[in-house]
Amino acid sequence: MSLGSRLKEFIDYQRITAKDFERKNNFTNGLISRIIRENGNMNSKHLQVIGENNPDLNMNWLLNGDGEMLLGNDQSSDEEASEKLREDIEFYKNMVKTLQKAVDAFSNK
């Protein structure tokens, strides 16, 4: 799949037209349609604007086809993040218990 095909997929996902996408990103009329139609490439300035104006778009996916189209759409990453949060919560619970014991011991003196 080409950059143009991936860009079209992202535009379709947003339920807008290529013309709407051009307006949203302040691109000249026809730029995006041409890239999609000709499976063309973009210059770095256009890619930077797309990345800045579409923070949910995974630019690595757009450029290389790697990963998921949307950032944060990777289920394994979500599961890893959830597990890390559970570990952090358990750590802080234990820390609070330890500190509470220290406070109680100090108060009893």
N, C-alpha and C positions, 0 to 999 in steps of 0.2 A: 504494500500500500504506500502510495506517495504522500508527500507533505500536503499536496492539494486535496487528496482524498481524505486525509485525516482532518484537515481544516474544514472541509465540507461536512464531515461527520460532527464536528464540534458545533458548527453553525446550525446544523439540523437539530442537534440536541437542544440548543437554545430556543428553537422554534422561531428563528428569525431568518430573513433573507440575506444573501451575500451583500446586497445594497445596504441593508440595515447594519450589518457588521462593519462595512466600510464607513458608514456615518459614525457609528459608535467609536471607531478607532481613528477618525479623521483621516481616512485614506482617500485617494482620488477615486472618482467613479470608475468602475470597471476593473480595478486592481485585483480584488479578491476573486471576482468572476473569472478573470483571465487565468489566475493561478490555479483555480479549480479546474477550469476547462482544459488547460494545457499541461496540467500536472507540473507546474513550474515551481521554482524556488522563490524565496523572498530574501531581501537584504536584511542585514542585522538590525537596522533601525526599525523596520516594520515588525520584526520578531520581538524586539524589545517593547514596542508599543502594545503588541498583542499580549505579552506576558504581564505588563503593568496593568492593562485594562481588564484582564481576565484572570484574576488571581487563583481561581479554582482550576484553571487549565494546567495540566502537567506538560510543561514545555519539552521535556525529554520525550514524551509520547509524541507530541506534535512533530518534533524534528526527526526522531529516529524510530518511532513506533514502539518504544520500550515502555513497559509498565501500563498503567491504566490511564484513560483519557483525563480523568479528574483526580486532583490531588486529594488524599485522604480517602480514596475509594478502595484501598487495598485492605481486604479483610484480615489478612495475616498481620499486617501492621497494627490494625485496630486491636486484635487479640493480644499482641505483644504489649501494646500500650496499656491495655486494661490489666494485664498481669503485672506490669511494672507499677501501676497505680495501687493495686492490691498489696504488693510488697511494701511500697512506701507507707501505706496506711498502717499496715501491721507494725512496721518499724516505729512510726510515730506513736502508736498506741503504747508500745513497750517503753518508749522514751518517756511518755507522760507518766506511766506507772512508776518508773524508776525515779523520776523527779518528785512525784507525789510522796514516795517513800522517804526521800531525802528531806522534803519539807516537813513531813510528819516527825521524822527523827529529830530534826532541828527544833521543832515546836515543843517537843516533849522534854527538852533539856532545860 
